[in-house]
């Protein structure tokens, strides 16, 4: 992990490919969240707000331990608290640290029309560059995880950066640093998946969680944040984690075939009128008085 | 129709050669207001549509500025269309004569206008364009309101955001198709149209050649209102 991993491999709204993308091998970074050892202490939430110098925001008490209903433009890391009733009628807490998933195929980046407002680094981090953001909110439409959040004063969109600034200096993200139980891990994607799979196996074989598994959804090409879940067959129970997240098909159509069909129709239309003009020429009415050319009843 | 009266025109002499008032001053103001606002939103909309056209936003002050003004200018465009609707709704209603005209529209495209039945103030093509813009703008307005405040749509209603994107794109493409044909016909194809939309007047020959029924009404003076 170094600044070398912050070479850009994808750029939003960019005419052409990202210069230099894929020219050098580099490691994918990954955050592992083991929901089975999270105690809901919110140290990660505090660390995130502290490190990123996010301003204080008011919240409301809604009969839950959860700090607020969803992440905000200045609250990028939120533990979702869910009381879950098991089949035997007993209750258990499902606590999941919610933040940007850093998708390999990011819907926000695909939807973004502003050149360079969203970039994906070689190391997999998806980062918003507010200086280039135009505030259209297309990223909000493109994201399958409800993560990008709009600031009405700056008219820009914000989200977790996976502490790209720390990672570039060889440090782990602030949330990882603060976690007291070791439920958060940070490293290469390969290593994190290995640890996650081993932990899931342990849960299945020794802890009675027959459905335990790893959440690394293939619909978005895998994610830079992976979860270990007690019940991987029901991720929705963890505060609305989508079972099979995809970039919305409308967004894929809009940014893919629709664009080229639309462009073809527009260019084709202009070409057609040009040909029409050369072929038939202008409509003129005779200037002589009396004998109007067209439209005689 | 208040627009259909004979007015004197500088440079044209002789009773039958007087220019005919084709568009009132207010109609022209509304038309050019619509044109300017539509073209602004076309340029900025194209910038949001494709990275290869993002320079359109740059020339009008940058992406964030374009994003700020696009919806407001769009609202002004909607107001101009409401004015047009109020002014031209009756003139734009398709008639029995239009149906006959539409069946032989091919001759209009091949410039064999003499084979076409006579038309009133607006021909069937102009009416088609008007209603395409009218329904297009309804789609653009409704979907545009969602896209303007898309951060305010709760996650549970996110389907609205997807719907809005689809409707906005389709409506925009419909209006762009109409706009391309409209600009071509108004400037290059039907000579005299652009002048009429600027000065407000058309020559009797032009009126007779392109809008015979309207000409007859205008020359006879004060025909019965439809």
Interface residues (C-beta under 8 A of the other chain):
Chain A: X13 X14 X15 X70 X113 X114 X115 X132 X133 X134 X135 X136 X137 X138 X140 X141 X146 X149 X150 X155 X157 X240 X248 X250 X251 X253 X254 X258 X259 X262 X263 X265 X266 X269 X270 X273 X276 X277 X280 X281 X282 X283 X284 X285 X286 X287 X288 X289 X292 X293 X294 X295 X296 X297
Chain B: X16 X17 X47 X48 X49 X50 X51 X52 X54 X57 X62 X63 X64 X66 X67 X68 X109 X110 X111 X113 X114 X116 X117 X118 X119 X147 X150 X151 X155 X158 X161 X162 X163 X165 X166 X169 X173 X176 X177 X180 X181 X184 X188 X189 X190 X191 X192 X204 X205 X206 X208 X209 X210 X211 X212
